[in-house]
Amino acid sequence: MSGEASKTIESKVLWGGKVSPFSISYGKMMMWIFLVSDALTFGGLLVALGFARHAAVTAGEFWPSSEQVFTHFPFTHAHLPLLYVAFMTFILIISSVTMVLAVEAGHRMDKKKVAFWLALTVVGGLIFLGSQVWEWSTFIAGPDGDITTWADNATLKQNFFLPTGEMVDGAAKLGQEGPHAYAMFFFFITGFHGFHVFTGVLFNFIILMNVLGGTYEKRGHYEMVEKVGLYWHFIDLVWVFVFTFYYLV
Amino acid sequence: MERDDIIEYSLHAHHSAEEGVKIRKKIYFVTALLSIITIVEVVVGVFISRSANEFANPGLWTSIKIGYIALTLIKAGYIVLVFMHLGEERKHFKWMILAPYIMFLLYLIFIALYEAVAVGHGMTL
């Protein structure tokens, strides 16, 4: 016999069936399988967006240039395409880094550092959620935040146009709405992702409480931090694709 | 009474302080790489925007689009293999996670976009 079966593995790391498939712990493998299923959901949503867009473009309909749709930044009325989304992307990447540093500290059983990096991850997640709230409210109510002017001030209507006031394909007049599918996909995809961020922050917070309470110190390893870390990195991973396929391409 | 049928186990859950220094170095390298790629994407997006180039310079825009997707896949690769440690798992586990997903999604992208073009042609008739 060769491979795993012939190796001696410490009995306390074996699964219930007294083997340890792929030399990976049960919880981590199940988290990976969950993430694959979640990735299929997000993949399906982004492919559906591609379907709607390709069908519309082939039919000669207008599809908005995303970088011209959201051009706002807090505390200014300047025309700043992409900058705010770039800021959100950066926040998510940095919070992913603090998470991986928390996992690394966990491998050294450094409780203080784990708590420090995990707390920063929670803060990063909250900043991202707050940024998304601001983006959504600006989208819905317009840059001045006056929700009563929904009908004529909604950014999703106004900013379908180029800075020069001309349509990309010359099909529409000023003030005409773009395809509704665009706005629906925007709120559905970023909303679904935002919900994941929300639950991710929640998980991270619960695990942070456990770290501070010494649960994993007693258990002898910080694998729970690694498992919620997988989920958190997955959220960052999804955003990388949403950023590309919604704002850039 | 303490139950002994629930095993709290973990594999490869520890490393020494020296190994930690090396791992952190790799983390900082990937951080810098991801940040630089994002900055490049945003700068290109602002200065060579889709709205100004999609119809004016279709050739340039197509190559930028392919560039964006390539950069995104590089970013995704580093996140999955380094941050999520999939690169350090067993080779068979890595492919058990990646291969079915990639195969299914490549087919889904192909068939959805192919059909979208057909549907779009139908809409004009």
Interface residues (C-beta under 8 A of the other chain):
Chain A: K12 V13 L14 W15 G16 S20 F22 S23 I24 S25 Y26 M29 W32 I33 V36 A39 L40 G43 G44 V47 A48 G50 F51 A52 R53 H54 A55 A56 V57 T58 A59 G60 E61 S65 S66 E67 Q68 P81 L82 L83 A86 T89 F90 I93 I94 S96 V97 M99 V100 L101 V103 E104 A105 G106 H107 R108 M109 L162 V168 D169 R219 G220 H221 Y222 E223 E226 G229 L230 H233 F234 D236 L237 V240 F241 F243 T244 Y247 L248 V249
Chain B: D5 I7 E8 Y9 S10 L11 H12 A13 H14 H15 S16 A17 G20 I23 R24 I27 T31 L34 S35 T38 I39 E41 V42 G45 V46 S49 R50 S51 A52 E54 F55 K65 Y68 I69 L71 T72 K75 A76 I79 V80 V82 F83 M84 H85 L86 E89 R90 H92 F93 M96 I97 P100 Y101 F104 L105 L108 I109 A112 L113 E115 A116 V117 V119 G120 H121 M123 T124
